[in-house]
Amino acid sequence: MAHARNSRQNRDGSRFLALPHVVMESEAFKTLTGHQLKLLIDLAMQLKVGGANNGRLSASWRYLSEERCWTSKNTIRRSLTVLEDRKLIFCTRKGRMPNVAAWYAVTWLPLHHDLQMDVGPQSLPRGEYAWWVPNKNASLCPKTVLTDRPIGPKTVLTT
């Protein structure tokens, strides 16, 4: 019992995000860009203990801009599309006017169904991120801007 108490005292804050290694080792996760990864973490950090609200995670502009410092709706939209395509998140309720926000679930936890969701309780594609493969023509790692030329002043070699 003392060990559990000490481990809580030795970390900053009382809540934390448990992201399974099997998710982080998947190609779907490893090839995410910085914005996509940040959005995944911003969604997952809304999870309550035991994932009791998985399926009701919000990616609303108000929440992401005011609470998580996002500055571009376009970047959010593109990142959501990639995360859904790679099956890391799943849309459980479509956003609609006037004030209904879209809801999402992470796919490494079970769905906690709510009657306000647009999907059934068995519709979550749990673990399908593991089967995602990149396009054959795409590189696994994003292209870098490294060049063969050294950065700095020109050096002149004289013989």
N, C-alpha and C positions, 0 to 999 in steps of 0.2 A: 504494500500500500504506500509505503514511504517513497518508493521509486516513482510511482505515478504522480504523486504530489510534487516531487522534485522536478520531474520532467516538465510539468506545467509551469513551474516557477522559473525554469531556465529558458523559456522561450518568450519572445516579445509578443504581446497580445494573447488573447484567449482563443481566437478562431484561426483556422488555417485551411488551406486548400489541399486536399489529398488527391493528387493526380497520379493514377496508376502508371507504373513503368511500361506496361503493355501498350498503353496509349502513346506514351512518349517515344517508344521504340518503333511505332508504326510509320510507314512511309507517308501516310496522310498527315501526320503531325510533324515529322522531321523536315518536310519540305515547305512548311508554312513560312510566309514572310513575317516581318515584325508586326505589322498592323493586324494580320490575321491571328497571330499568336496572342497579341494583346487583347483583341476582342474575345477570343476564346477564354482567356483568364478572367476578363471583366464579366463575362457571362457566368462562368463557373464559380466565381467568388460570391455570387448571390445565393448559392446553395446553402440550405440550412443543414443542421446536424442530421446525418443519415440520408441526405438528399430528399428530405420531406417535401420540398417544393420543386423537384425536378419536373419540368414541363411548364412551369410558370416563371421562367427566367426572362427578363425584359431586355430588349435591345432598343428601347425607345430613345429618340433623339434627346429628349429632356434629361433622362437619366444619364446617358452616356456623355452628354456635353457638360452638364452641371456637376455630376458626381465623379466622372472618370476622365474629364478633360479632353474629350474628343472634339475636333474642330471641323470635321468634314463629313457631311451626310453621305457623299459619294463613296468615300473610303469605307464607311460602315457598311453601306449597301454591297459594295464589291466583296468585302471581307465576309459578310454573312453568306453570300452566294458560294464562295469557296468553301467555307466551313460546312455548309449544307451539302455541297457536291461531294465532299470527302467523307460525309457521314459522321462528322465529329459532333454536329448538332442536328436537331430535328425540330421543325416548326410544328407546334401543337395547336396554335391558333393564329390565323391570319389577321393582321391589323386592318382596321377599316374605320371609315369616318362615322361619327364625328370624333369619338375619343376612345377607341378600342385599340390597345397596343397588341402587337404580335407577341406571342410567347414561344419560348424555345426550351428544349431539353438537351442535356448532354447525353451522348449515347453510350457512355461507359457505366451509367447507373440505371436502375429501373425507373420507369415512368410512374409518377404518382398522379394518377388520373383525376381530373376535375371535370365536372359536368359542363363547364364553360369552354372546354377545349373543342376544337373542330375535328379531332381525331378520336378513334376508339382506344380503349385501354391496352390493346395488344398490338398497336400499330408502330411502336418505337422500333427502329432498326438497330437494336442493341448489338454493339460490337462490330458493326459492318465497316467501320473505319479500317479494320485490320485487313480487309480485302481490297481496299483502294489501291490502284496502281497508276503511276503517272503515264502520260502519253508517251508513246515510243519515241517520238521526235523530241520530246522535252528532256532537258538535263535534270538529274535528281536535285542538284544544288543550283540555286539561282546564279545567273551569270554575274561575275564580278567585273570591276573596271580596272583590273590590274594590267599593267603594260610591261613590256620588256625593258623599256627605258627607265633609268633611275630617276628618282625625283630629286631635284636640287640643281645647283649651278652646273653648267657645262664644264666638263674637264677636257682639256686638250692634251693629247698625247703627242710628244715630239720624240723623234728618234734621232 
